[in-house]
Amino acid sequence: MDELKISGTGGSDAHKIFNIGSHVTLFENRITCEEDFIREIRAGRVSAAKRI
């Protein structure tokens, strides 16, 4: 992501049930609809994080 200068999103390719949802996407602004979601990702106002 850094090399290509693109935004990262969180996701988990879980192989065990307790790993589901372990990585998330954080948005800088509130998302209320699909258009918000797409706009924020395209604008790069997102980051990937590991859920605690």
N, C-alpha and C positions, 0 to 999 in steps of 0.2 A: 504494500500500500504506500509506504513512504517513497519507495523508488519510483512508482508510477504516479505519485501525487494524487491519489484518489482516496475518498473517504472509506473508512472501515465500518463494518457492521458486525455485531455479535451474533453468533449462532453456535449451536452445539450439535455436532454429529454424534449424538449419544449412543453408546453401545451398552450402557447400563442405566437402569431407571433413575438412579440417584443423580446422574449427570444431566438429565433433561432440564433445560433452562439455566444451565450453569454459566452461560455467557449471554450477555444482553447488549442491546443497542441503546445508548443514551442519546437523547435529543436535547438540543439547547432550548428549543421552543416547544410549546404545547402542541400536540398533534390531536386534531379533532375530526379529521377526515382523510380519505385517501390522497387527495390533492396536497394537503399539508405534508403528509408522509413522503410523497415523491419529491416535492419541492425542497424539503429539508435535506434529504439524502443527496439530491443533485447539487445543492448549495454547499455541501460538505459540513453542515452544522450537526454532525453526529460523531459519536466515538464508540468503540467497542470496549466492553469492560467485563471482568469476571465477577459474577454475583457472589456475594459473601454468604 
